[in-house]
Amino acid sequence: MLRQVDQSFDFSASGDSQSATSQVPTGSRVGPFVLGTLVGGLAGAVLGTALSPHTRGFVVGLYHLVNRRLSSSEHDQLRFELLLQ
């Protein structure tokens, strides 16, 4: 459970407690959140579009590497190397 505590501290040498309470922000936080979301979405879209051919090539190459079939000579060599261990 959260509760807001309103305390004013005297930070100045002159004893003016009004300057400590004037530092509390009173604006809405929705505007900066929406602006940050828009900027992040736009930057992500631009970066994703720029990197998409490279990423696609990497993923396709990795897929072919994992799913490739060994020729009989490669299969025999691999079996021989495993036997040596």
C-alpha positions in Angstrom: 0.0 0.0 0.0 1.4 3.3 -1.0 0.6 6.7 0.5 1.7 10.1 -0.4 3.5 12.0 2.4 3.6 15.8 2.1 6.5 17.1 4.0 8.2 20.4 3.5 11.8 20.7 4.5 13.8 23.9 5.0 16.8 23.6 2.6 17.6 27.3 2.4 19.5 29.3 4.9 16.9 32.0 5.0 14.2 29.6 6.4 11.9 29.9 3.3 9.9 26.7 3.2 8.0 27.8 0.1 11.1 27.0 -2.2 11.1 23.4 -1.1 7.5 22.7 -2.0 7.8 24.5 -5.3 10.1 21.8 -6.7 7.4 19.2 -6.8 6.3 18.5 -10.4 2.6 18.9 -11.0 2.3 18.1 -14.7 0.7 15.0 -16.3 3.0 12.1 -17.2 0.9 10.9 -20.0 2.3 13.3 -22.6 6.0 12.3 -22.2 4.9 8.6 -22.2 3.0 9.0 -25.5 5.9 10.9 -27.0 8.4 8.3 -26.0 6.2 5.5 -27.3 5.9 7.3 -30.7 9.6 8.0 -31.0 10.5 4.4 -29.9 8.0 2.9 -32.4 9.2 5.0 -35.2 12.9 4.2 -34.5 12.1 0.5 -34.2 10.3 0.5 -37.5 13.1 2.3 -39.3 15.8 0.1 -37.8 13.8 -3.0 -38.4 13.3 -2.1 -42.1 17.0 -1.3 -42.5 18.1 -4.6 -40.9 15.4 -6.9 -42.4 17.4 -8.1 -45.4 20.4 -8.9 -43.3 18.4 -10.6 -40.6 16.4 -12.6 -43.1 19.7 -13.8 -44.8 21.1 -14.8 -41.4 18.0 -16.7 -40.3 17.7 -18.5 -43.7 21.4 -19.4 -43.6 21.1 -20.7 -40.1 18.0 -22.8 -41.0 19.8 -24.4 -43.9 22.9 -25.1 -41.8 20.9 -26.8 -39.1 18.7 -28.8 -41.5 21.3 -29.8 -44.1 21.9 -33.4 -44.9 25.3 -34.8 -44.7 26.8 -36.6 -47.7 28.0 -40.2 -47.2 31.6 -39.1 -47.0 30.8 -36.4 -44.4 28.8 -38.9 -42.5 31.6 -41.5 -42.4 34.2 -38.9 -41.4 31.9 -37.7 -38.6 31.4 -41.2 -37.4 35.1 -41.9 -37.5 35.9 -38.7 -35.5 33.3 -39.7 -32.9 34.9 -43.1 -32.6 38.2 -41.5 -31.9 36.9 -39.7 -28.9 
